[in-house]
Amino acid sequence: MTFVFEIQDVTGRKIHLSTERWKHIQQHPEMTNKCEEIEETLISPDVITDFKYDEQVHFYYKYDKIRREYLFVSVKYLNGKGFIITSFYVDCIK
């Protein structure tokens, strides 16, 4: 599996974005060329929440003042490492 990037998030865990997931994310037109913004959201999120249906999934949010929306990044952790499921803009934190 090839990665677009692998970084250490704010909690110290490694997270990667696979090429396959990056292609999926770019299906959202507003996400074109937002790779650096995704990295920044993982490194310095405004909020991290848990997904109530899966304790291994966490949601990272970073507010974009220009768009007036949050960049949402969904991450799943397995065996101590995380991988990005999806990312897009949302109007509120859930």
C-alpha positions as YAML, in Angstrom:
chain: A
units: angstrom
residues:
- id: 1
  name: MET
  ca: [0.00, 0.00, 0.00]
- id: 2
  name: THR
  ca: [1.33, 3.41, -0.91]
- id: 3
  name: PHE
  ca: [0.85, 6.47, 1.28]
- id: 4
  name: VAL
  ca: [0.31, 10.08, 0.32]
- id: 5
  name: PHE
  ca: [1.71, 10.93, 3.76]
- id: 6
  name: GLU
  ca: [2.30, 9.51, 7.22]
- id: 7
  name: ILE
  ca: [2.52, 11.86, 10.19]
- id: 8
  name: GLN
  ca: [2.34, 11.89, 13.96]
- id: 9
  name: ASP
  ca: [-0.90, 13.42, 15.23]
- id: 10
  name: VAL
  ca: [-1.41, 15.69, 18.24]
- id: 11
  name: THR
  ca: [-1.71, 12.62, 20.52]
- id: 12
  name: GLY
  ca: [1.58, 11.14, 19.29]
- id: 13
  name: ARG
  ca: [0.07, 8.35, 17.20]
- id: 14
  name: LYS
  ca: [1.07, 7.73, 13.59]
- id: 15
  name: ILE
  ca: [-1.61, 8.28, 10.97]
- id: 16
  name: HIS
  ca: [-1.36, 7.67, 7.24]
- id: 17
  name: LEU
  ca: [-3.35, 8.70, 4.20]
- id: 18
  name: SER
  ca: [-3.34, 5.99, 1.54]
- id: 19
  name: THR
  ca: [-3.44, 6.74, -2.16]
- id: 20
  name: GLU
  ca: [-6.79, 4.95, -2.40]
- id: 21
  name: ARG
  ca: [-8.33, 7.11, 0.38]
- id: 22
  name: TRP
  ca: [-6.87, 10.28, -1.16]
- id: 23
  name: LYS
  ca: [-8.63, 9.45, -4.44]
- id: 24
  name: HIS
  ca: [-11.87, 8.98, -2.50]
- id: 25
  name: ILE
  ca: [-11.46, 12.29, -0.63]
- id: 26
  name: GLN
  ca: [-10.83, 14.18, -3.86]
- id: 27
  name: GLN
  ca: [-14.27, 13.14, -5.09]
- id: 28
  name: HIS
  ca: [-15.45, 16.02, -2.89]
- id: 29
  name: PRO
  ca: [-14.71, 19.00, -5.20]
- id: 30
  name: GLU
  ca: [-13.82, 21.29, -2.29]
- id: 31
  name: MET
  ca: [-11.06, 18.89, -1.19]
- id: 32
  name: THR
  ca: [-8.85, 19.27, -4.27]
- id: 33
  name: ASN
  ca: [-5.36, 20.29, -3.14]
- id: 34
  name: LYS
  ca: [-6.28, 20.11, 0.58]
- id: 35
  name: CYS
  ca: [-3.67, 17.54, 1.58]
- id: 36
  name: GLU
  ca: [-1.70, 20.02, 3.71]
- id: 37
  name: GLU
  ca: [-4.89, 21.16, 5.42]
- id: 38
  name: ILE
  ca: [-5.68, 17.56, 6.35]
- id: 39
  name: GLU
  ca: [-2.20, 17.16, 7.84]
- id: 40
  name: GLU
  ca: [-2.62, 20.40, 9.80]
- id: 41
  name: THR
  ca: [-5.97, 19.23, 11.15]
- id: 42
  name: LEU
  ca: [-4.34, 16.07, 12.51]
- id: 43
  name: ILE
  ca: [-1.34, 17.89, 13.97]
- id: 44
  name: SER
  ca: [-3.27, 20.80, 15.47]
- id: 45
  name: PRO
  ca: [-7.02, 20.11, 15.64]
- id: 46
  name: ASP
  ca: [-9.48, 22.44, 17.31]
- id: 47
  name: VAL
  ca: [-11.50, 19.46, 18.56]
- id: 48
  name: ILE
  ca: [-11.25, 15.65, 18.56]
- id: 49
  name: THR
  ca: [-14.42, 13.66, 19.18]
- id: 50
  name: ASP
  ca: [-15.23, 9.97, 19.42]
- id: 51
  name: PHE
  ca: [-17.58, 8.08, 17.14]
- id: 52
  name: LYS
  ca: [-20.21, 6.55, 19.40]
- id: 53
  name: TYR
  ca: [-20.65, 3.47, 17.18]
- id: 54
  name: ASP
  ca: [-16.97, 2.52, 16.92]
- id: 55
  name: GLU
  ca: [-14.50, 3.31, 19.71]
- id: 56
  name: GLN
  ca: [-11.59, 2.97, 17.27]
- id: 57
  name: VAL
  ca: [-12.81, 5.90, 15.14]
- id: 58
  name: HIS
  ca: [-12.08, 9.52, 16.02]
- id: 59
  name: PHE
  ca: [-13.14, 12.73, 14.33]
- id: 60
  name: TYR
  ca: [-10.71, 15.64, 13.99]
- id: 61
  name: TYR
  ca: [-11.98, 19.17, 13.30]
- id: 62
  name: LYS
  ca: [-10.19, 22.39, 12.37]
- id: 63
  name: TYR
  ca: [-12.07, 25.62, 11.71]
- id: 64
  name: ASP
  ca: [-11.41, 27.37, 8.40]
- id: 65
  name: LYS
  ca: [-12.09, 31.09, 8.90]
- id: 66
  name: ILE
  ca: [-12.29, 31.80, 5.17]
- id: 67
  name: ARG
  ca: [-14.82, 29.04, 4.42]
- id: 68
  name: ARG
  ca: [-16.56, 29.45, 7.81]
- id: 69
  name: GLU
  ca: [-16.67, 25.67, 8.08]
- id: 70
  name: TYR
  ca: [-14.75, 22.92, 9.82]
- id: 71
  name: LEU
  ca: [-12.43, 20.60, 8.00]
- id: 72
  name: PHE
  ca: [-13.50, 17.14, 9.18]
- id: 73
  name: VAL
  ca: [-11.07, 14.21, 9.16]
- id: 74
  name: SER
  ca: [-12.22, 10.73, 10.18]
- id: 75
  name: VAL
  ca: [-9.47, 8.42, 11.46]
- id: 76
  name: LYS
  ca: [-9.60, 4.76, 12.48]
- id: 77
  name: TYR
  ca: [-6.96, 3.25, 14.77]
- id: 78
  name: LEU
  ca: [-5.89, -0.37, 14.50]
- id: 79
  name: ASN
  ca: [-2.90, -1.90, 16.27]
- id: 80
  name: GLY
  ca: [-1.73, 1.49, 17.53]
- id: 81
  name: LYS
  ca: [-1.65, 3.15, 14.10]
- id: 82
  name: GLY
  ca: [-4.26, 5.26, 12.40]
- id: 83
  name: PHE
  ca: [-5.51, 5.61, 8.87]
- id: 84
  name: ILE
  ca: [-7.70, 8.28, 7.37]
- id: 85
  name: ILE
  ca: [-11.14, 7.12, 6.29]
- id: 86
  name: THR
  ca: [-12.40, 10.36, 4.75]
- id: 87
  name: SER
  ca: [-12.25, 14.13, 4.94]
- id: 88
  name: PHE
  ca: [-14.52, 16.98, 3.88]
- id: 89
  name: TYR
  ca: [-15.95, 20.27, 5.15]
- id: 90
  name: VAL
  ca: [-18.86, 20.42, 7.62]
- id: 91
  name: ASP
  ca: [-20.76, 23.30, 9.14]
- id: 92
  name: CYS
  ca: [-20.72, 22.02, 12.74]
- id: 93
  name: ILE
  ca: [-18.99, 19.60, 15.09]
- id: 94
  name: LYS
  ca: [-20.85, 16.36, 15.76]
...
